[in-house]
Amino acid sequence: MRYLFFTNTPAHVHLYKHAVRRLTDAGHEVLILARDYGCTIDLLDYYELPYAMYGSCKPSKYSLFRRLPGHYARIFRYARRFDPDLIFGLGSYAAHGSLFCRTQCILILDSEPTTFDHLASRPFADVILTPSSFRKHLGRKHYEFDGFKECAYLHPEVFSADPSVRDELGLDGDEPFVLLRFNAFGSHHDLGHSGFPPERREELVDQLSSHATVFVSDEAGTFDFSSSAARPYDIHPARLHDVLSEARLLVADTQTMVTESALLGTPAVRSNSFVGERDMGNFHTLEEAGLIVNTPSFDDALSVATELVSNPTVKAVWRERRDAFIGDKTNLTEVIVDIATSSGRVDTIGEVIPRISNIPG
């Protein structure tokens, strides 16, 4: 069979990389349509996955909208040429591409706030698959699994951390370190949202560097390292999950890396304006499990992060919580492969169940 996957962000590459390899190794023809955004192309090259690039997107709130016509023209051209039997993606590009190809589309979604994308893609999807923590109901095509989309690449059955990444970071032995991740807030779903105040980021570095080595990953590239105690985080993006696994703490105003950190058993403090009652369901679930701390307040984030990083036993506590939490979660790569090889028949897959229609949303 012929399978088409869409990877619009680096996280999408991780989501599908194991499934693409398994399908390719089984003799199926697979093509990834990729957007040059962040380190997406670097990851595809690193994993040697078969892809074609349909366009790019700079970290600007309006760049994507200006580039949409060209993106769709190339998507339709590539899709028509490849002629897939089944399409996998996370939103409108995949759904609209399937309409053009007249083939089935499987969407894997986990972000409740992206309402516009749901409206634009939902009518054209054949299956919408979400984590059970997803707090919206998307109709009769909506199915769920017990886990998170990150379980496709961080489930214990598919991921083992490589501690040699410490050498690449220039760390000594068991030297504790913290990773700070600053969001650029340049995506369309970030409109109206914000994270750490830029003028207080150095304060966060100063406080944490008293207890551990601090690395900063700054998506916008505006952080000034010249007089900072922080080191720039600058190793290949494919090593990120090894880094998260080894870190004592992640402090971020981003989204995906927080979930990844939690599933690796590393404490994570998340602070941005998404936090609140209408936040994504996975962050509520992970906080209830004691794996992350969510707060919209910078001062609270600073206080909690300082408390966590100064505790040398915190990592062992978090690992125990993670092990108890993830033990019965679904290996999403297995689900994706099963859906693909059953020609999209999700009703034949035991780990996937129809969404209960009376869930509030």
N, C-alpha and C positions, 0 to 999 in steps of 0.2 A: 504493500500500500504506500501511498504518498501522503506525507504529513507536513503541514506548514505551521511554523511557530512564529509568534511575534515577540521580540524583545525590545521594548522601548526604553528600558532603564537597566542599569547594572543588576538590580535585584531580580529582574526577569530572566537574565542569563542564568543566574544561580537556580532559579525556580525550575528551569527546563533542562539544564545541562545534562543531568544523569539520565533523564528520560530520552533525550535526543541520542545520546550515546547508545543506550540499550536498544532503541529502535533501529538505529543504523547498524549496530552489530548483528541484529537479527535479520538483516537483509532488506529492510524497508528504505525507501527514498525519503530523505528529510531535508527541508530547507528552512532556515531561519531568516525572517525579514527583520532587520535591525535598524534602530535609530542611533545615530552617533550622538550620544548624550552621556556626559560624565565619562566613565571608564568602560562603557558598554562594549566598544569595539576591542579595547585592550583585553577584556575578559574572553570574548569570542575567539580572538587570536590565540590567547594563552591555552585555552581548552581545545583548540583546533576543531571548532565546530563549523559546520557548513552554513555560510550566511551570505546574504546580499544586503547592501545598505540602501534603504529607501529614502533616507534624508537625515538631517541633523537638527539639533535644537540647542541653542545657547541658553545659559542660565538667566533668562529674562522672562518676565511675566507675559510679554506680548510676542516674543519670538515665535512660539509655537503657532499662534494663530496666523501670522504672516506666511508661514511656510506650509500650512495645511494643503493648499491646492497642489503644490508640487509633490508633497508626500503621497497624497491619494493617487495622483497620476502614476507615480512609480510603483506603488503597491498594486494597483490594478494591472499594470503591465507585467510585473513579476508573477503575480498570482495566476494570471491567465496563461502565462508561459509554463508555469510549473504544474498547473492543473491538479491541485491537491484533492485527496479523498476526505480529509478532515483538517480543520484549522483549530489551533489553540492560541489563546491570547488573554489579555487582561482588560480589554476595553474596545473603544470604537473602531480602531484600525482593523482589528481582527474581525469584528462583527460585520463591518461594512465590506471588508474584503471577501467574506464568505457569501454575502449577498451577490456580489459581482460574479463569483465563481459558481454560485448555486450549489454550495456544499455545506456540510454541517460545521457549526462553530461551537467550541467549548470555551467558555470564559471562566477564569478562576479569579475571583474578586475577594478583597478583604478590607476595603476602605469604604465605610459608610458615608463619609462626608462628600464623596465625589458624585453628587446627585446628578449633575448635568451629564456626566459620562454614562451613568446608569440609564438615563432617559434616552440617550443617543444610541446605546448599544443593545439594550435589553430586547427591543422588538425583533432583532435580527439574530439573536443567539438561540441555539437549540438546547443548550444546557448551561446553567449558571451554577457554578460550584463555589461554595464559600466555607470558611471555618464555622464550626457550630457556635462560636462566640459572636458571629456577625449579628448585629442587632436590627437588621431590616429584613423585610420579606419582599422578594422580587418576583413573585408570581409562580405560576404552575411549573415553570422550567427550573425552579430553584431547588438545588440539592445541597447537602452539607456533609462534612466529614469532621471527625473529632481530632482537631489539631490546628495547625497554622500553615500558611503557605510556605513559611520558612522550614517546615518539616520535610519539604522535598529535598533539602540539601544539608540540614543540620540534625535530622533524626539520627540517633546513635547507630542505626543500621547502615547509614550512608556516609557518616562523617567521623573521622578520627583526627584530633588536633595534632599538629606537628610542632613540638616545643622548640625546634631549632630556629624558629622565627626570632627568638630572643637574640641570637647572634646577629641576624640582619638588622635588628634594632640597636645593636651596640650595647646591650645590657649585660651586666655581670651576674652570673649565677641566678639566684632567686630574687634579684633586685625588683622591688615592687614598682609597678608603673600604672599610670592612669591614661586613658585615651579620652580626649575631649573632641567632640564632633560638632562643628558649627555649620548650620544649614544656610544656604544662600537664599532660600524662600523665593526661588525663581520659577517654579512650576505653576501651571495654571490652577492646580488645586491649592496652592499656597496663597492665592490672592486674599488679602485682608488679614493674614496671619503673620505672627512674628515669634521670635525666640529670645535668646539671651541678648540683652542690650549690648551693642558693640562696645560702648564705653566702659562696661563692667567685666568684659571677658578677661582682661589682665588681672582683675581682682580674683577671679576664679582660679587662674593659673597660680598666682602668688599663694593663695590659701592652700591649695592641694600640693604644691611643690615642696611644702614643708614636711610632707609625709611620704612622697613618692616621686619618681621621675614622671614628668608630664609631657605627653605628646599631643600636639594639636593637629587635627585634620579640618581644614577650613575650606568648605566647598566654594566659597566666593573668592578665595585667595586674597583677602584684604587684611588678614591678621598680621600685625607687625612683630616679627620675631627679633628685631635688632636689639631690643632692650628687655626681652622677655626671658623668664626662666624656662619656658617651654621649648621643646624641640619640635621641629616640623615632622609630621608623620609622612614619610616618603618612601614606602616600599611598594612592591607590585600589588595592585588591588586584589589579586587572586589569593593573597596571603592574609586578607583581613580577618577571616574567621579564626585562623590560628592566633592572630594577635588578640582578638577579643577573648579567646579561650584562656590566654595566658595573663591577661590584664587583671589587676585587682579590682578595677572599677571603670565603668563607662559613664561619662556625663555628657548629655547630648540634648540639643533642641530639635533633633531629627526624629524619624519614625522607625524605619525598618531596622536600623542597627540596634535599636533598643530591644526589639523582639529577638533579634539574633543573639544579643548578649544574654538575655534571659534564658534562651534555650541552650546556651553553652554553660550556664551556671555561673556567670559573672554578674555581680550586682550592677544595676543600671539606674541612673537618675535621669529622668526625662522632664524637661521644662519648656513648654511653648504654649501658645494661645489655643491650641487644639484641646488641651487638657480640660476636662469638665464632664458634665453629665452626658453631653452629646458626643463624647469622644468615641473613637473606634473601640469595638467590643473586645478586641484582643488585648488592649492595654488595661481595660478593667479586669479581665480574667487573669492576666499576669500579675497585676498588683494584688488581687485577692489571694494568689498563690504565694505571695511574698517574694516574687522574683524581680520586681521593678518598683520604683517610686515615681509617681506622677505628681507634678505640681506646676501650676501656672506662675508661681512666685520665684523670682531669681533668688531672693534671700533665703527662702526655704530650701531651694535646690542646693545653694552653697552650704547651708548648715548640715543638711543630710549627707551630702557628698563628703564633707570634712569628717563627719562622724564615722562613715563607712570606711574611708581610706585609712583612717588612723587605727582601725581594728585589724590586727594581723590574722585573726581567725575567721574573718567575715567570708572569705572565699570557701572555706570548708563548709560553713553553714549553708551557703547558697548552692553548693554542689549537691548537698543532701536534698535540699528542696527541689532542685531541678530533676534529680534522679527519680524522686517520688512523683513528680508532676508529669514527666514525659514518658513514663513507662508504658502507659496504655494509649499513647497518641499515635495517630495514623502516619505511616510512612507515605507521604504524598506522591513520591516518585512512583511507587508501586501502583497507586491509583491512576496516575496519568498514563502509565504504560498499559494498564488493564483497559482503560477507556479507549485508548488508541487501537488496541488490538481487538476490541469488541465492536469496532466501527461506531463508537459513540454511545453504546448501549449502557448507560449508567445504571439502569435498573437491574443489571446482572452482577453488579459489584457490591460485595457485602459491606465494605467500609463506607459506602455512600448511601445516604437515605434522603427521601424527599423532605423538604423543609416544611415544618408545621405551619399551616396557613394563618394561624391566629397570633403569631408572634408580633408584638407591636413594632411599628417602624414609621 
